[in-house]
Amino acid sequence: MTSDSIPLFIQKALTRKLPPKTDYGIAFVGCGGIVNYGHIPSYRASGFNLIGGYDINQETAEKTVQTHDMKKVFKSLDEILADPAVEIVDIAVLPEDQWNIARTVIAAGKPLLCQKPFSTNYAQAVEMTNLAQQAGLKMAVQQQFRWSSIIQAARALMNEGWLGDILDAQVQVSIHTPWDMWPWIANQPRLEVMFHSIHYLDSLRYLFGEPALVTSRHAKNPAQKAKGETKTITTWEYSNGMQILIAICHYDWSPALYSNFRVLGTDGVIEGTIGTNYDYPDGRNDTLTFTSREHLEQNFSATLPGKWIPDAFYGPMASLMEAIQTGSEPVTSARDNLGTLRVVEAAYRSMNEGRSVNPLEITA
Ligand SMILES: NC(=O)c1ccc[n+]([C@@H]2O[C@H](COP(=O)([O-])OP(=O)(O)OC[C@H]3O[C@@H](n4cnc5c(N)ncnc54)[C@H](O)[C@@H]3O)[C@@H](O)[C@H]2O)c1
C-alpha cells in the first residue's frame, strides 16, 4: 500500500529551520551565476538582510545588486570589510581565489561563508580553518545539499528508526551536464569529484559518518573539451561491512537519464530521485518512495516540496547565523568540511595510486 501523504515527522524535517535572529547584514564577494540563481533567491525567501556585493567585474556587481534590489554596490573587498552594516561575508568566487579573500576577511574579524569546494588544496583549507578558529570567528561552507528534501527526509527516516540498521546506500546519476555554464571548469584538472560528487560525499558523511576506505575510478568522454574527469565510480566501506556506491556519469546523451538515491536498511528501503540533476539548475522536485519490510501502513510515495537549487542554499547561512548567536558549530563548519575534503582527496589518491585509501591518510 502507498500513501501520497508525507508522514508528519518528515514534513517537519522539511520545514525551513531558522534561528531566532536572522537580520545579520550579508555582503557577497563574487556576484556570479550561483549567487544569482542559488544564494539570493533562497536567502530572500528566508527574509535575510542582503546589503550588497562586490565583484572584480564592476558591471557584474551592479547588475546583481540592481536585479535583486539590494542596497549597495561595493567597489572593493576593503569597502565591505570597513562597513559596520556587513556582519557576514558570503564568498562565491572560484576556489583558487577563495583562500586569499577568506584570509583577508578573517584578519578583519568578520564571520564568513565560503563556497564549495572550500579549497582544492587541503593544506590551504586547514590553514583557513585554523586561522578562523584562532580569531574566534565562525566560518562555514556553502555545502547545501544536506538541506535538500531527499537528504533531510532520509535523515528523518533514519532518526525515526523506520530503516533499522543501514545495509547499503547508493547515489547513481547518469545525466547530461551543461558544463558551458562554467567556462572556467574546462581547465580544472580535477573535475567530477571535486565539483559535483563532493555534494553527495558531504551528505553521505552527514547521514552515515566517515568511511574507513575509499576506492575510486575515473573516466572521460573521448569527445569532451574539459581537462578533468567527467565520469566516476566511487565506493566507500565502513568498518562494520556497510558499503556505499556513488556512480556518476555526466555525458549521457540518451533520453533515459536517471538521478537515483537509495538506502537499504534492515527494516525499510528508500528509493528516491535527486530532481535538480534532470535539468540543471531548474530541475524537478525530489521524489521518495519508502517501503517497510513489515509495517506496510508506513509505506508512502511522494514528491517532496522544494528543490535543491535554490531552496537548500539558505541552510548553511542559517546554520552559520545560529552558530554566531549560540556559540555552537555550524552544521557545515569549515572544520567539518575538512572531512569532506579528505574523502574527496582520498578518491583522487585512490585513482592515482590504484588502491583503496583511508581518508585519515590525508593530512596537511
Ligand atoms: N554550492 C553549489 O551548489 C555551487 C554551484 C555552482 C557553483 N558553485 C561554486 O561557486 C563558485 C562560483 O561559481 P559561479 O558559477 O558563480 O562562477 P561565476 O564565474 O559565474 O562567478 C564568479 C564571480 O566571481 C568574480 N570574481 C572572481 N574573482 C574575484 C575576486 N577576487 N573578487 C571578487 N570577485 C571575484 C567573477 O568576476 C565572477 O563574477 C565556484 O567555486 C563554484 O564551485 C557552487
The ligand as a MOL file (V3000), in Angstrom:
LIG
                    3D

  0  0  0     0  0            999 V3000
M  V30 BEGIN CTAB
M  V30 COUNTS 44 48 0 0 0
M  V30 BEGIN ATOM
M  V30 1 N 27.1500 25.3040 -3.9160 0
M  V30 2 C 26.8430 24.9680 -5.1590 0
M  V30 3 O 25.9970 24.1460 -5.3830 0
M  V30 4 C 27.5560 25.6270 -6.3010 0
M  V30 5 C 27.0030 25.6570 -7.5820 0
M  V30 6 C 27.6950 26.3180 -8.6010 0
M  V30 7 C 28.9190 26.9030 -8.3230 0
M  V30 8 N 29.4420 26.8030 -7.0700 0 CHG=1
M  V30 9 C 30.7650 27.3770 -6.7370 0
M  V30 10 O 30.6290 28.7800 -6.6560 0
M  V30 11 C 31.8230 29.4050 -7.1210 0
M  V30 12 C 31.4340 30.4310 -8.1790 0
M  V30 13 O 30.7720 29.7550 -9.2290 0
M  V30 14 P 29.8770 30.5550 -10.2780 0
M  V30 15 O 29.2200 29.5260 -11.0970 0
M  V30 16 O 29.0520 31.5680 -9.5990 0 CHG=-1
M  V30 17 O 31.0380 31.2560 -11.1050 0
M  V30 18 P 30.9600 32.6010 -11.9330 0
M  V30 19 O 32.1660 32.6440 -12.7890 0
M  V30 20 O 29.6190 32.7760 -12.5390 0
M  V30 21 O 31.0860 33.7250 -10.7680 0
M  V30 22 C 32.2700 34.0040 -10.0870 0
M  V30 23 C 32.3300 35.5270 -9.9150 0
M  V30 24 O 33.4090 35.8300 -9.0610 0
M  V30 25 C 34.0140 37.0260 -9.5620 0
M  V30 26 N 35.3630 37.0960 -9.0020 0
M  V30 27 C 36.4560 36.3520 -9.3650 0
M  V30 28 N 37.4980 36.6670 -8.5930 0
M  V30 29 C 37.0750 37.6220 -7.7160 0
M  V30 30 C 37.6960 38.3520 -6.6820 0
M  V30 31 N 38.9720 38.1740 -6.3880 0
M  V30 32 N 36.9440 39.2500 -6.0000 0
M  V30 33 C 35.6510 39.4500 -6.3200 0
M  V30 34 N 35.0060 38.8030 -7.3080 0
M  V30 35 C 35.7210 37.8930 -7.9930 0
M  V30 36 C 33.9490 36.8880 -11.0570 0
M  V30 37 O 34.0860 38.1340 -11.7150 0
M  V30 38 C 32.5690 36.2550 -11.2380 0
M  V30 39 O 31.5550 37.2300 -11.4230 0
M  V30 40 C 32.7280 28.2840 -7.6120 0
M  V30 41 O 33.6750 27.9840 -6.6140 0
M  V30 42 C 31.8050 27.0870 -7.7820 0
M  V30 43 O 32.4460 25.8750 -7.4880 0
M  V30 44 C 28.7860 26.1930 -6.0690 0
M  V30 END ATOM
M  V30 BEGIN BOND
M  V30 1 1 1 2
M  V30 2 2 2 3
M  V30 3 1 2 4
M  V30 4 1 4 5
M  V30 5 2 4 44
M  V30 6 2 5 6
M  V30 7 1 6 7
M  V30 8 2 7 8
M  V30 9 1 8 9
M  V30 10 1 8 44
M  V30 11 1 9 10
M  V30 12 1 9 42
M  V30 13 1 10 11
M  V30 14 1 11 12
M  V30 15 1 11 40
M  V30 16 1 12 13
M  V30 17 1 13 14
M  V30 18 2 14 15
M  V30 19 1 14 16
M  V30 20 1 14 17
M  V30 21 1 17 18
M  V30 22 2 18 19
M  V30 23 1 18 20
M  V30 24 1 18 21
M  V30 25 1 21 22
M  V30 26 1 22 23
M  V30 27 1 23 24
M  V30 28 1 23 38
M  V30 29 1 24 25
M  V30 30 1 25 26
M  V30 31 1 25 36
M  V30 32 1 26 27
M  V30 33 1 26 35
M  V30 34 2 27 28
M  V30 35 1 28 29
M  V30 36 1 29 30
M  V30 37 2 29 35
M  V30 38 1 30 31
M  V30 39 2 30 32
M  V30 40 1 32 33
M  V30 41 2 33 34
M  V30 42 1 34 35
M  V30 43 1 36 37
M  V30 44 1 36 38
M  V30 45 1 38 39
M  V30 46 1 40 41
M  V30 47 1 40 42
M  V30 48 1 42 43
M  V30 END BOND
M  V30 END CTAB
M  END
